Amino acid sequence: MTESAAAARRPNRSGPPIDVDIYSGSATPELAQAVANCLGRPLGRRELHRFADGECHVQIQDSVRGRDIYIVQSTCHPVNEHLMELLVMIDAFRRASAARITAIIPYYGYARQEKKTTGREPITAKLVANLLSTAGADRVVSVDLHSPAIQGFFDIGMDHLTAIPLLGEYLRQHMDLSDAVVVTPDTGRVKVADVYANMLNIPLVVMHKRRGGNHAQDVEVRAIVGEVAGKRPIIVDDIISTGGTIVTCTQALLEAGAKPDITVVATHAVLTPPAEERLCMPEITRIVTTDTIPLGNKTLGGKVVVISVASLLAETIERLHEGRSISALFRDWRESYPV
């Protein structure tokens, strides 16, 4: 189910369209089209194809000399193909003498490799930032990075947006919050979960978890801090990947007396196997996410609500083009609910 909550939808511009060129990679064409529609612009023409050996080829079919270019491309599955395609597109625009190239990356792949956890490991999130800069991007825009510190990996302009106001507004408008609690499945996400709790004016519950190993998907809940008995939990996170954390936390909440009516909220629905099977458990009644990653035919039993970030990206593009503040987009919200 796709929902367009009022807070998540920006009406099409009533005035003349801004003079920018918007292009889509192959990862998120529907989102790119929605962004273009918000701005009253057509998507730019380009040809993308792959040679027999898998190499990516791009041809820009418009004159872009001196133009302000925005490429919308999440680096989601298949991550390497979409990342390489984005780099090749940036290079093509640079060689075609575009005045400015901004990579709009709603979901930033490799963000979970932002630090070393053991010896002799790469910091791939930094490598990706270097690649984008080297390819010719002048600026990068992303939504709800797994770690905000990734902003510091860039030597070019970087704007970090958040979908929390859109997701929180949906919950406020469409849920009975009288017996709800916000639950964070990870102590590292307490600050963000606290923002949700403040927005919704409901209590915060913190779960302490432990993973089985460096690459293990098995998660063990060590403790629950807060009252969940007789409550309807809203589990909030930035990413739903395999669903292991969500299911383990759901089981722990049910054992602690929570009602079997659990909502899951996350900006990015990666949903790698076996997420679909795991999240179909009947106690999880609603999954609220965004369109930073296309869901395709993943319906999860019809329990998914998708909030579009197109309006947020369109407003960001407009402000960048006109040289206006991006932080002002969230100023009132941040003053009320500081992250």
N, C-alpha and C positions, 0 to 999 in steps of 0.2 A: 504494500500500500504506500503510495506516495502522497504526502500531505504538503500543502503550501500554506503554512501558517502565516497570518498577517505580518508577524514580526520578521518572517524569513523571506518576504517577497517585497521587492522594491518596484513600484510601478514604472512602466516605460517612461522615458523622458518626454515631457510635453514640449520642450524647446527643440532647437536644431540639434542633431547628433554631434557629439564631439569628434574632432578630426583625428582619430586614432585608427590603427589597423589591428584587428584581432584575428589571430590564427589558432587553429586547433591541431594538436597532435592526434594520434590514434587512440590514446588512453581514455580521454574524457570528452568526446565530441559533443555529447548532449549538453554537458555543463558549459562548454565553450559557446555553443549556440545560444543557450539561455543568457549568458553574459552579454553576448552581442545584441540579443533582443532587448535587454535592459537598457543598453546604450544607444539603441536605434541604429546599429551598424550591421552590415552584412559580414559574415565571416570571410576572411581573405582566402584567395584561391591558392592551393598548393597541391602537389602530387606526391604521395608517399607510396613507395613500394619496396619490396625486398627482392634482391637477386636470389638465384637458385641456391647459393651458398649461405644465405641468411643475412648478407650485408644490407644495410638500410640505405635507401637513396631518397633524396628530397629535391624537388624542384619548386621554387616559388614562382607562381604564374602571374604575379602582379609586379608592377614597378614599385619598389619600396625605397628608392633613393631619397634620403632626407626625411623618412617617415618615422613616426613614433610607434614601435611595434610591441605587441603584447602576445605572447605565446602561452596558451592554456594547456598544460600537460601535467597530470599527476604521474609520478614515477611508481605506479602500483604494478601488480602482477600482469605480465612478466616484467619484473623490475628492470633488468638489464636492457631488454629491448626498448622499453619506453624511455629509459635514461639516455641510451645512445641516440635514439631518434630525436630527443630534445636537443642534445648537443649538436647533432648534425643540422637541425633546423636553425639553431642559433648561429652556427658557422655560415650557413647559407645566407642568412639575413645580413650578417656582418660583411660578407664578401659582396653583397648587393648594395652596400653603402647606406644601410638604414641609419638614421640619426641616433636612435636609442632603442635598445632591445631589453625588454623586461620579461623574465620567465615567471609566469604565474604557475606555481607548483602547489596545488591545493593539498596534496598528500606528498610529503617529502620522504621518498624511499631511502633506506639505510639510516634513518634517524635513530634507530635503536642500537646502532654501532657508533655511539658518540663518545665512548671512553673505553679504555682498556679495563677488562675485568680480570685477566690473567696476563702472564708475560707473553711477549712475542705476538701480540694481536695488533691489527690495524685499527685506526680510527677512521672508518670509512665515511662517516658523515662529513668529516673535514675534507677527505679526498674528493667527494662529490662537489662540495663547495668550490674547491680549487678547479675542478673540471669545468664547472659552469662559468667561472670567471675566465679561464683560459680560452674557452670556446668563443667568448665575446659578449656574454651577458653583461649589461650595465647595472641590472638590478634584479633581485629575486623577491617574490612574494610567496608566503606559505601560510597555512592555517594550522594552528594548534600543533606545533612541533612537539615531538615526544620529549625533548629536553629544550627549554628555552635558551640554554647556553649555546645551542647550535648557531644562534644569531651571530655569535662572536667568531664563528669559523670563516665568515665571509670578509673578503677585502673589498667588496663592492657593496652598494646599498642593499639593505635587507629589511623587509617589512614583515613583521610577524603578526598575523591576524588571529582572532579567536572566534569560534562559533558558539561559545558558551552563552552569550546573550540570546541567540536564536533558539538554542536547545532549551535553555531555562524558561524562555517565554512560552514555548510550546507546552512544557510541563505545567506551567502556571495556569494556562488557559484550558488544558484538556484533561487534567487529573484532579481527583479529590485528594487533597494533601492533608486532610484532617488527622490521619493516622500514619502518615508517611515519614520515613527517615532517609536521609542521604547516606549512602554507604560507599566508602572508598576501599577497594580491595588491596591497596598498596599504601604503606606509610609515606612513600615518596610522592603520592598524589594528594596528600592531605590539604595542601593549600588550595588547590583547584576545587576539591570537594567542598571545602569550607565556603567557597564562593557560591556554589550551588545551594548549599544549606542556607546561606544568608539571603540569596535571591528568593528562595521559596519559603523562608521563615520557618524552617523545620529543623529538627535535631540532626547532628552529624554523628555517624558511627564509623569507627576506624577498625579495619581488620589487619592483623599482622600475618603475613604469609611467608613461606619459605619454599624456594624451588629445590628440586632434587639434585641439581647439578648445573654445570655451566650451560649446557645445551638442552636440559631436560624441560619437557612441557608439563611434567607433573608438579602440582602446587599443593602445599600443605598449609592450612590455616592454623596458626599457633594460638591466636587469641582474638577476641572481639571486645573492643572497648566502646561501650555504649549499650543502651537498652533496645533490643529488637523484638522481644516477645510481644505478640499481638500487633506488630507494626507491619506496614507494607514497604519493603525496602526499594529504594531507587539506587542501583549500583551505577556509579559514574567512573568513566575511564577515558583515556584519549584514543585507544585502539582496541578493537576486538580482533584478535588474530585467530588462534585455534579454538578459542572459547574455553580453554582449560581453566583459566583463572576464574571466569564468570561462573562456570558450573561448580567448581569447588567452593566458591564463596556462597553460591546459592544453597548448596547442600548444608554448609555450616550454618547459614542463617535459618534454614528450616529446622535444623536440629536444635537451634537456640530458641525456637518458638515463633519465628516470623510467620506471617500469613503467606500462603502459597500464591501470592499475587505480586510478582517481582518484575520491576521495570529495569531495563538496562539502557544506559545512555552513553554513547561514545561518538566522537567526531568522525573517526575513520573506521569503517567496517571492512577490514582486510579479508576476514572470513576464509582463511586457508583450512583445508581439510584437517580434522573432521568437525569443523565449527558448525556446519549446518545440522549435522546429526546431534551434536551436543546441545545446541541452543533450542532445539525443538521440544525440550522437556516442558511439560504443561505448566509447571510452576512459574516459568518465565513467560509472562503474558504479553509483554510489549518490549520492543527494541527500537529505540529512537536514535537515529544516526543522520548523517548528511550525505550529500552526493559528491564528496571529494573523491570517492572511489565508486565506479559503477557497480551496482549489484548484479546486473545481468538477470539471469533466471533464478537467482537465489531469493526465494520468497520466505523461507523459514516459517512455513505454515501460515502466511498472511499476517504475521505479528509485527512486521517491520514498518516503521514510519520514517520516511526520508524527508528531511528538511533541506531545502536548497540553499547553498551558499552563493548562488549566482548574483543576488542583489548586493551582497557584501563585496564580492570581487569587482562588480561593475562600479560601485561607489569608490572603491580603492583605485581603480584604473582612472576614473574621472579626476580624482584628487591628485594622483601622480601627474597626469597630463597637464593639469592646470597649476601645478606647483603648490597645492594646498596641503595642509597637515593631514597625515594619516592617523596620528594618535588622537586627533580631535573626534574621529569616528567613535571612539570608545570613552571619551573623556568623562561624560556624565555617568556612564555605567561604572567606570573604574573608581570614580569618586565615591559611589555608593557601595560597590563590591570590589575592593582592591584585591588584585591577584598577587 
